[in-house]
Amino acid sequence: MDDPVSRDLRIPANERLVFLQSVYNSANIGICVTDEHRRFVLVNDAYCRTYGYERQELIGQPFTKVLPEDLRETAGRAHDDYIDGGEESAGEWRVQHKNGEIRNVMVTAGRVVTADGRHFKVTTVQDISGFKSQETMLEQLSEVVAQTQHGVIFTDAEGRVTWVNDGTERMTGFSLEEMQGQKPGDLLQGENTDPETVAHMARQLAAGEGFRVEVINYTKSGREYWLHIACSPVLDREGRLDGFMALQTDITENKRFQERIEQLSFQDALTGLPNRRLVEEQLKFRMAGSQRSRQYNALLFLDLDNFKLINDTLGPRQGDDLLIRVARTLTNTLYESDMVARLGGDEFVVVLADLSIDPVDAAERVERVAEKILSALAEPFGHGRLEHRVTASMGAVLFVGQEQSIDELMQQSDIAMYQAKSAGKNTFAFFDPQVQSGLLQRHRIEVELREAIQSEQLVPFYQGQVDAEGRLVGAELLIRWQHPERGLLAPGEFIPIAEASGLIVELGYKVVRMAVQQLLHWAADERTRQLSLSVNISAKHFEQPDFVEQLAGILADQPLRSSALQLDINAKEVDQFFAMEKLADTLADQPLRPSSLKLEITESALARDLGEISARMKALRDLGLGFSLDDFGTGYSSLAYLKRLPIGQVKIDQGFVRDLMVDENDRGITETIIALAKTLNMDVVAEGVETEAHRDLLKQLGCPVFQGYLFDRPAPFAEFARHYGLPIN
């Protein structure tokens, strides 16, 4: 009997199998046929796609190939039971893709018995992994929403609460039952809750729109807290408003942190006083106000005297206690309309407001306040043996209107404070424009001097040193600055600035290099080989840990006869001062005699760590360098220095020489110095010899070498050489 379907479609018999196979493969659901031996007989394309296999990989294979190993035995028995006439209902199965991935499929089954009595099972499968993952995700999301610490609220379209999570209950103290049917505005209550924010929320809900707000809320127990609410509308599938979802976050700690940061940005953490930022705001306010009122205000800059010593002696904790005490004293001394602030360290400022329209009267009021502050600060603090007193230096500047910038006021009051320190501390000074001009000039010279050291603007001058017969025995190298705009500058115009800024160290090394170069030229000529050359060394040089190494390096860098000089220097030994023999022996054979270079030092350079200075001087002496003590007799402990230090020459200060003819004390001191030097086997040079009478008396007292205007004035080398008949380099 013909197949009615094939007959109705007019399909020839030989094409029916192809047609049925095409229909079979066109199905979007997986279909397989297995026999009583659990083997695949037929599989369609959708089934192959579900499991990732090609048809030829499945046909003839056990159907359990597509199952996880733990299910294969169970599935095999169920298959056999069903083939034999048992029941199998549709259900979910875990299956295994060819790549090893586990998936979920929905399975249905059917039986087919052929005319010859063979039994087959027809199974359909549909991959539902995507549905399972969505279901799992929804379950997880629901769990997260329920358990999150944030508050989650769902409302209906009218904005009435339908559900809240546990986080909302914990945050508010209200239960779901207490909140259901309420509107968010009904749940926000308390004296500090902003009514405008609540009204804004109500308007947005009425319009079906979301909102983001920060508002103060209160728990059921009345505790105040800050709340951030982010509310969004929820739409149904047709796009109609179905309700609202709100996420609530307790931001109380964040708000407190912000308030603390804001407080710290305007307040000193140690003393609780306003800081620089708030001072600047106050100054802006006072400047603008005085522009209209023409009332003078004042800015006072206060710096504690010797605070570092107190802090180092008693410790940071006692130092902090002192700063707190100073802050309290200043606050108690001033009026409420005035401001006291701490800039940092031991620096405080005071802003005095609305003093007077008369600048003289205003200045007198500032002076009275300053005296009151200084008197209050002078009260002892601590107790018993730890009782201490503190003083301060104060500077002030008056201001009215906005003619000056805040930076200028700060700078001027600071300058005035330093004027007070220079006047002896524990005092008060008004800003002096002339002082500011001098400081600006000083800064400009410092910048230009730094450049001059690196360039060729520093020029060596020479002044001779002669013996009793007028023969040249040496010279002192005195530096001058050939300024590109101001011309030739004497040492007094830039050496003090170099000392104060620390540039004197680099400047001194440059002068030593000049001296060594000149001595090299002299060493090459029989007429000048025995001459010595002196250079001045600052006290700051002895503070440098590598002072000896630097000088040894300057000597070693010179183009001397033996190249072994540079190879024999051990920098580590040089830096430790005590292993100079090899270098000294090498230098002894060179044209340059290190002993011809004398380093002039003043007694002020020695009033420091005498042990460390002595070690460095002895290390330099081991190199062959000599030392000359300049301005001898002006200090108070020179005799002790002469005994302990390797000093080979003393220079009698010109102050004694100048009045030698008229002052018996100066004559007696000079005679004592000469006798003492001879006893200690030291050379003596008298400075400032300007007349023949000075020279003759010094010769009579036994002084062997002289330096001064009687013989020559400091001059460039060419002029100096012509004066003494020396070869010009």
C-alpha positions in Angstrom: 0.0 0.0 0.0 1.4 3.4 -1.0 2.3 6.1 1.6 -0.7 8.5 1.4 1.6 11.6 1.9 3.9 10.6 -0.9 1.0 9.7 -3.1 -0.8 13.0 -2.5 2.5 15.0 -3.2 3.0 12.9 -6.3 6.6 11.9 -5.1 8.1 9.0 -6.9 8.9 6.0 -4.8 12.6 6.3 -5.3 12.6 9.9 -4.0 10.5 9.3 -0.9 13.5 8.6 1.4 15.3 11.8 0.4 12.1 13.8 0.9 11.5 12.4 4.4 15.2 13.0 5.3 14.9 16.6 4.2 11.8 17.1 6.3 13.5 15.4 9.2 16.6 17.6 9.0 14.6 20.8 8.6 13.2 20.5 12.1 14.5 23.1 14.6 14.3 20.6 17.4 16.8 17.8 17.8 15.6 14.3 16.9 17.3 11.0 17.2 16.4 7.4 16.7 18.1 4.6 18.8 17.7 0.9 18.6 17.4 -1.8 21.3 21.2 -1.9 21.5 21.3 1.8 22.7 22.9 2.8 19.3 22.1 5.9 17.2 20.3 4.9 14.0 19.2 8.3 12.8 20.1 11.9 14.0 18.9 15.1 12.3 20.9 18.3 11.9 19.5 20.1 14.9 20.5 17.2 17.1 24.0 17.3 15.8 24.2 21.1 16.5 22.9 20.6 20.0 25.9 18.3 20.9 28.5 19.6 18.5 29.1 16.3 16.6 29.0 15.4 12.9 26.4 12.8 11.9 29.0 10.2 11.1 30.5 10.6 14.6 27.2 9.5 16.2 25.6 6.9 13.9 26.3 3.4 15.3 27.6 4.9 18.6 25.9 4.4 22.0 23.5 7.3 22.7 25.2 7.7 26.1 28.1 9.2 24.3 26.4 12.6 24.7 25.8 12.2 28.4 28.0 13.0 31.4 29.7 9.8 32.7 27.7 9.8 36.0 24.4 9.6 34.1 25.2 7.0 31.4 24.3 3.8 33.4 21.0 5.3 34.6 20.1 6.6 31.2 20.9 3.2 29.6 18.6 1.3 31.9 15.8 3.8 31.4 16.2 3.4 27.6 16.0 -0.4 27.8 12.9 -0.2 30.0 11.2 2.2 27.6 12.1 0.0 24.6 10.5 -2.9 26.4 7.2 -1.0 26.9 7.9 1.0 30.0 6.9 4.6 30.7 9.1 7.6 30.3 7.8 11.2 30.9 9.3 14.3 29.5 11.9 16.0 31.6 15.2 17.8 31.9 18.5 16.0 31.4 22.1 17.1 31.8 24.0 16.4 28.6 27.6 16.9 27.5 28.7 18.8 24.4 31.6 17.6 22.4 33.7 20.4 23.9 33.0 19.1 27.4 30.5 21.8 28.3 27.5 20.6 30.4 24.2 21.8 29.1 20.5 21.4 30.0 18.0 19.9 27.5 14.3 19.1 27.6 13.6 15.5 26.5 10.5 13.8 25.0 10.3 10.2 23.8 8.3 7.9 21.5 8.4 4.2 20.4 8.4 2.8 16.9 7.9 -1.0 16.1 8.6 -2.1 12.6 6.8 -4.9 10.6 9.6 -7.3 11.4 9.2 -6.6 15.1 12.2 -4.4 15.8 11.8 -1.7 18.5 13.2 1.8 18.2 13.1 4.9 20.5 12.5 8.3 18.9 13.8 11.1 21.2 13.5 14.9 20.8 15.7 17.3 22.7 15.6 21.1 23.1 18.6 23.0 24.5 17.2 25.1 27.5 20.6 26.2 28.9 19.9 29.8 28.1 16.6 29.7 29.9 18.3 28.0 32.8 21.0 30.7 33.0 18.4 33.5 33.0 16.4 31.7 35.6 19.5 31.3 37.8 20.5 34.9 37.2 17.0 36.1 38.3 17.2 33.9 41.4 20.7 35.3 42.2 19.6 38.8 41.5 16.6 38.5 43.8 18.8 37.1 46.5 21.3 39.9 46.1 18.6 42.5 46.2 17.1 40.9 49.3 20.4 40.7 51.2 22.3 43.9 50.0 23.2 46.4 52.7 21.7 49.1 50.5 18.0 49.8 50.8 15.8 48.7 47.8 12.2 49.9 47.6 9.5 49.0 45.0 6.4 51.1 44.7 3.3 51.1 42.6 2.5 53.6 39.9 1.3 56.1 42.5 4.5 55.8 44.4 3.2 53.8 47.3 5.6 51.2 48.8 4.8 47.6 47.7 8.1 45.8 48.8 11.4 46.6 50.6 14.4 44.5 51.2 16.1 43.7 54.5 18.6 46.5 53.9 15.8 49.0 54.0 14.4 47.6 57.2 17.8 47.6 58.9 18.5 51.2 57.7 15.2 52.7 58.8 14.1 50.5 61.6 10.7 50.1 60.0 9.3 46.7 58.9 7.9 46.0 55.4 4.4 45.9 56.9 4.9 49.4 58.4 6.1 50.8 55.1 3.6 49.2 52.7 1.2 51.7 51.3 3.3 54.7 52.4 4.8 57.2 50.0 8.6 58.0 50.3 7.8 61.5 51.5 5.8 60.1 54.4 8.9 58.1 55.5 11.2 61.1 55.5 10.6 63.0 58.7 12.6 65.2 61.2 13.5 68.8 61.9 16.5 68.8 59.6 14.9 67.1 56.6 14.8 69.5 53.7 11.2 70.1 52.8 12.1 71.3 49.3 13.9 68.1 48.6 10.8 66.1 49.8 8.6 68.2 47.6 10.9 67.7 44.6 10.6 63.9 45.0 6.8 64.1 45.1 6.7 66.2 41.9 9.0 63.8 40.1 6.9 60.8 41.1 3.7 62.5 40.1 5.2 63.1 36.6 6.3 59.5 36.4 10.0 60.5 36.4 13.0 59.4 38.5 15.3 61.5 40.7 18.6 61.5 42.6 18.7 63.4 45.9 20.7 63.6 49.2 18.5 64.2 52.2 18.6 63.9 56.0 16.4 61.1 57.2 15.5 59.7 60.6 15.3 56.1 61.8 12.3 54.8 63.7 14.2 55.5 66.9 14.9 59.1 65.9 18.6 58.8 64.9 19.5 61.2 62.2 21.4 60.0 59.1 22.2 61.2 55.6 20.5 59.3 52.7 21.2 59.1 49.0 18.2 58.1 47.0 18.3 57.1 43.3 14.8 56.4 42.0 13.9 55.2 38.5 10.5 54.4 36.9 9.6 50.8 36.1 7.7 50.2 32.8 5.6 47.2 31.7 6.0 45.5 28.3 3.7 48.0 26.7 5.8 50.9 28.0 3.2 52.0 30.6 4.3 53.1 34.1 4.2 50.1 36.4 5.8 51.6 39.4 9.2 52.8 40.8 12.3 51.3 42.1 14.5 53.3 44.5 18.0 52.5 45.8 18.8 54.0 49.1 22.4 54.4 50.5 23.4 55.6 54.0 26.1 58.2 53.3 26.4 59.5 56.8 30.1 58.5 57.1 30.9 60.0 53.7 29.2 63.3 54.8 31.2 63.3 58.0 34.4 62.7 56.1 33.6 65.5 53.7 32.9 67.8 56.6 36.2 66.8 58.2 38.1 67.4 55.0 36.4 70.8 54.7 37.3 71.5 58.3 40.9 70.5 57.8 41.2 72.6 54.6 40.5 75.7 56.7 41.8 74.6 60.1 45.2 73.6 61.6 45.0 70.0 62.8 47.2 70.6 65.9 45.9 73.8 67.4 42.4 74.0 65.9 43.3 77.6 64.6 42.4 78.7 61.1 45.2 77.9 58.6 46.7 79.8 55.7 43.7 79.2 53.4 41.3 80.8 55.9 43.7 83.6 56.6 43.7 84.4 52.9 39.9 84.4 52.8 39.8 86.7 55.8 42.3 89.1 54.2 40.2 89.2 51.0 37.2 90.1 53.1 39.0 92.8 55.1 40.6 94.3 52.0 37.2 94.6 50.3 35.6 96.0 53.4 38.3 98.6 54.0 38.0 99.7 50.4 34.6 101.2 51.4 35.2 102.1 55.0 38.9 103.3 54.6 39.6 101.7 58.0 43.1 100.4 58.4 43.6 96.8 59.2 46.9 95.0 60.1 48.6 91.7 59.5 51.0 90.5 62.1 53.5 87.7 61.5 54.7 86.0 64.6 57.6 83.5 64.9 58.7 81.9 68.2 62.3 82.5 69.2 64.5 79.4 69.5 61.6 77.0 69.1 63.8 74.4 67.4 66.0 74.3 70.5 63.0 73.8 72.7 61.6 71.1 70.4 64.9 69.3 70.1 65.6 69.5 73.8 62.2 68.5 75.2 60.9 66.4 72.4 58.2 66.8 69.8 55.4 66.2 72.3 56.5 69.1 74.5 57.0 71.2 71.3 53.4 70.5 70.3 52.2 71.3 73.8 54.0 74.7 73.5 52.4 75.4 70.1 48.9 74.6 71.6 49.6 76.9 74.5 50.7 79.7 72.2 47.6 79.3 70.2 45.4 79.4 73.3 47.3 82.5 74.6 46.9 84.4 71.3 43.2 83.5 71.2 42.6 84.7 74.7 44.6 87.9 74.2 42.7 89.1 71.1 39.2 90.4 70.5 36.6 88.1 68.8 36.6 90.3 65.7 40.4 89.6 65.2 41.7 86.4 63.8 44.7 84.3 64.9 45.9 81.5 62.6 48.8 79.1 62.4 50.7 78.9 59.1 52.8 75.9 60.1 55.7 75.1 62.4 56.1 77.9 64.9 54.7 80.6 62.6 51.4 82.3 63.5 49.6 85.3 62.0 47.1 87.7 63.4 44.6 89.8 61.5 43.5 93.0 63.4 40.3 94.5 61.9 39.0 98.0 61.7 41.7 99.8 63.6 41.3 103.4 62.6 41.1 105.7 59.5 44.2 107.4 60.8 47.3 105.3 60.0 49.3 106.7 62.9 46.5 105.9 65.3 46.2 102.4 63.7 49.9 101.8 64.1 49.8 102.8 67.8 46.9 100.3 68.3 48.9 97.5 66.6 51.9 98.3 68.8 49.8 98.0 72.0 48.4 94.7 70.8 51.9 93.4 69.9 53.2 94.4 73.4 50.2 92.6 75.0 50.9 89.5 73.0 54.6 89.4 73.8 53.9 89.9 77.5 51.3 87.1 77.5 53.7 84.7 75.7 56.5 85.5 78.1 54.6 83.8 81.0 56.4 80.6 82.1 55.0 77.2 81.0 55.5 73.7 82.3 56.1 72.9 86.0 59.0 72.3 88.4 62.3 71.7 86.7 60.6 71.6 83.3 59.3 75.2 83.5 60.3 77.2 80.5 59.8 80.6 79.0 59.2 81.5 75.4 59.6 84.7 73.4 58.6 85.7 70.0 59.5 88.1 67.2 56.7 89.9 65.5 56.4 91.9 62.3 53.4 93.9 61.1 52.1 95.7 58.1 49.1 98.0 57.8 46.7 97.8 54.9 43.7 99.5 53.6 41.8 98.8 50.4 43.1 96.4 47.7 46.2 98.3 46.6 48.4 95.3 47.7 48.0 91.6 47.0 47.7 89.0 49.7 51.1 87.6 48.8 52.7 91.1 49.2 51.1 91.5 52.6 52.4 88.1 53.7 55.9 88.9 52.4 56.0 92.3 54.0 54.9 91.1 57.5 57.4 88.3 57.2 60.2 90.8 56.4 59.2 92.9 59.4 59.4 89.8 61.6 62.9 89.2 60.5 63.7 92.8 61.2 62.5 92.1 64.8 64.7 89.0 65.0 67.7 91.0 63.8 67.0 93.6 66.5 67.5 91.0 69.2 64.3 89.0 69.2 61.4 89.2 71.7 60.4 92.4 70.0 58.1 93.9 67.4 58.8 95.8 64.1 56.7 97.4 61.4 57.5 96.7 57.8 60.2 99.0 56.3 60.1 99.3 52.5 63.9 100.0 52.5 64.5 96.6 54.1 62.4 94.9 51.5 64.3 96.7 48.8 67.6 95.4 50.3 66.3 91.9 50.5 65.2 91.9 46.9 68.6 93.3 45.9 70.2 90.6 48.0 68.2 87.9 46.2 69.1 89.3 42.8 72.8 89.3 43.7 72.5 85.7 44.9 71.0 84.6 41.6 73.6 86.5 39.6 76.5 85.2 41.7 75.4 81.6 41.1 75.7 82.3 37.4 79.0 84.2 37.9 80.6 81.2 39.6 79.8 79.0 36.5 81.1 81.6 34.1 84.3 83.7 33.8 83.0 86.7 35.8 85.1 86.0 38.9 88.6 87.6 38.5 91.6 86.8 40.8 93.4 89.8 42.3 96.8 89.5 44.1 98.4 91.4 47.0 102.0 90.8 47.8 103.6 89.7 51.0 107.2 90.9 51.5 110.0 90.4 54.0 111.9 92.9 56.0 114.1 93.7 53.0 111.1 94.3 50.7 111.5 91.0 48.8 108.4 89.3 47.6 107.9 86.0 49.4 104.3 85.2 48.6 100.9 86.7 47.9 97.2 86.5 48.8 94.7 85.7 46.1 91.7 88.0 46.6 88.6 87.4 44.4 86.7 90.2 42.6 83.5 90.0 40.6 83.5 91.5 37.1 79.7 92.1 37.0 78.4 92.6 33.4 76.3 95.6 34.4 77.6 97.0 37.6 81.3 96.7 36.9 84.0 95.4 39.2 82.6 94.5 42.6 84.7 94.3 45.8 84.3 91.2 48.1 82.3 93.1 50.6 79.4 93.4 48.1 79.0 89.7 47.5 81.0 87.5 50.0 78.4 88.0 52.8 75.7 86.9 50.5 77.7 84.0 49.4 78.2 83.0 53.0 74.5 83.3 53.9 73.3 81.4 50.8 75.9 78.6 51.0 77.4 79.6 47.6 80.7 80.3 49.5 81.5 76.6 49.3 81.5 76.4 45.5 83.1 79.9 45.3 85.9 78.8 47.6 86.7 75.7 45.5 86.8 77.9 42.4 89.3 80.2 44.1 91.5 77.2 45.1 91.6 76.0 41.5 92.7 79.5 40.4 95.5 79.5 43.0 96.7 76.0 42.0 96.8 77.1 38.4 98.9 80.1 39.3 101.3 78.1 41.5 101.8 75.7 38.6 103.0 78.5 36.4 105.2 79.8 39.2 106.7 76.3 39.8 107.9 76.2 36.2 110.1 79.3 36.6 113.2 79.5 38.9 112.4 83.1 39.8 108.9 82.3 41.2 109.2 78.7 42.3 109.6 79.5 46.0 106.6 81.9 46.2 103.6 80.9 48.2 99.9 81.8 47.6 97.2 82.2 50.2 93.4 81.8 49.7 90.6 82.3 52.1 88.5 79.3 53.2 85.1 79.7 54.9 83.9 78.0 58.0 81.2 76.4 55.8 84.0 74.4 54.0 84.8 72.6 57.2 81.1 71.6 57.5 81.3 69.7 54.2 81.9 65.9 54.7 84.0 65.7 51.5 86.1 68.9 52.1 89.4 67.0 52.1 88.4 64.9 49.2 87.5 68.0 47.2 90.8 69.7 47.8 92.7 66.5 47.1 90.8 66.2 43.8 91.7 69.8 42.8 95.4 69.0 43.3 95.1 65.7 41.5 93.3 67.1 38.5 96.2 69.4 37.7 98.5 68.5 34.7 101.5 67.6 36.7 104.5 65.6 35.6 103.4 62.2 36.7 100.1 60.8 35.5 100.3 58.3 38.4 99.1 61.1 40.6 95.4 60.6 39.6 95.8 56.8 39.7 97.1 56.7 43.2 94.2 58.5 44.8 91.8 56.4 46.8 88.6 58.5 47.2 87.4 56.5 50.2 90.8 57.0 52.0 90.8 60.7 51.1 87.2 61.1 52.5 88.3 59.5 55.8 91.3 61.9 56.1 93.7 59.3 57.5 95.4 57.6 54.5 97.1 60.4 52.7 100.7 59.1 52.6 100.6 57.8 49.1 99.1 61.0 47.7 101.5 63.2 49.7 104.5 61.2 48.5 103.4 61.6 44.9 102.8 65.3 45.3 106.2 65.8 46.8 107.9 64.9 43.5 105.7 67.3 41.4 106.6 70.8 40.2 103.8 72.1 42.4 104.7 72.2 46.0 101.5 71.7 48.0 103.1 73.6 50.9 103.2 76.7 48.7 99.4 76.8 48.9 98.2 78.2 52.2 94.6 78.0 53.4 93.6 81.1 55.4 91.0 80.5 58.0 89.5 82.8 60.6 88.9 82.0 64.3 85.1 81.9 63.6 85.7 78.9 61.5 87.2 77.1 64.5 84.5 77.8 66.9 82.6 74.6 66.0 83.5 70.9 66.4 87.2 71.3 67.1 87.8 67.6 67.0 86.4 67.2 63.5 88.1 70.3 62.2 91.4 69.2 63.6 91.1 65.8 61.9 90.4 67.5 58.5 93.2 70.0 59.0 95.7 67.3 59.8 94.6 65.3 56.7 95.2 68.3 54.5 98.5 69.0 56.2 99.5 65.4 55.3 98.9 66.4 51.7 101.4 69.2 52.2 99.0 72.1 52.5 99.7 74.9 54.9 97.3 76.8 57.2 97.3 80.5 58.1 95.2 81.8 60.9 93.7 85.1 59.7 92.7 88.1 61.9 94.6 86.5 64.8 94.0 88.1 68.2 90.4 89.0 67.6 89.0 85.8 69.1 88.9 84.6 72.7 90.5 81.2 72.5 93.3 81.6 69.9 96.0 80.2 72.2 94.2 76.9 72.6 93.7 76.7 68.8 97.4 77.2 68.2 98.3 74.3 70.5 95.9 71.8 69.1 95.8 72.6 65.4 98.4 72.3 62.6 98.6 76.0 62.0 101.9 77.2 60.4 101.3 80.9 60.1 99.4 83.6 62.0 98.3 87.0 60.5 98.2 89.9 62.9 94.8 91.6 62.4 95.0 95.0 60.7 93.0 96.5 63.5 96.0 96.1 65.8 98.4 97.3 63.2 96.4 100.4 62.4 96.7 101.9 65.9 100.1 100.4 66.7 101.7 103.9 66.9 99.1 105.4 69.3 97.6 102.6 71.3 99.9 100.9 73.9 97.4 98.0 74.2 97.5 97.2 70.5 101.3 97.4 70.6 101.5 95.1 73.5 99.1 92.6 71.8 101.1 92.7 68.6 104.4 92.1 70.4 102.9 89.2 72.3 101.6 87.6 69.1 105.0 87.8 67.5 106.7 86.3 70.5 104.2 83.5 70.8 104.5 82.6 67.1 108.3 82.4 67.4 107.9 80.2 70.5 105.6 77.8 68.6 107.8 78.0 65.5 105.2 79.7 63.3 105.5 82.3 60.6 104.0 85.7 61.2 102.4 88.2 58.7 101.3 91.6 59.6 98.2 92.9 57.6 97.2 96.4 56.9 100.7 97.9 56.8 100.2 101.3 55.2 103.1 103.5 56.3 106.8 103.1 56.7 106.5 103.9 60.4 104.2 100.9 60.8 106.7 98.7 59.0 109.7 100.0 60.9 108.0 99.4 64.3 106.9 95.9 63.3 110.4 95.1 62.2 111.6 96.4 65.6 109.1 94.1 67.3 110.4 91.1 65.3 107.7 90.7 62.6 109.3 89.1 59.5 106.6 89.5 56.8 104.3 92.4 55.8 101.2 92.9 53.7 99.4 96.2 53.0 99.0 99.3 50.9 102.6 100.5 51.6 103.8 97.8 49.2 100.9 97.3 46.8 97.2 97.3 46.4 95.2 94.2 45.3 95.5 94.1 41.5 95.0 91.7 38.5 97.9 89.4 37.9 99.5 91.3 35.0 99.6 94.5 37.1 100.8 92.6 40.1 103.6 90.9 38.1 104.8 94.1 36.6 104.9 95.8 40.0 107.2 93.0 41.4 109.1 92.3 38.1 107.7 88.8 37.7 107.2 87.0 34.5 103.6 87.3 33.1 102.0 84.0 32.4 
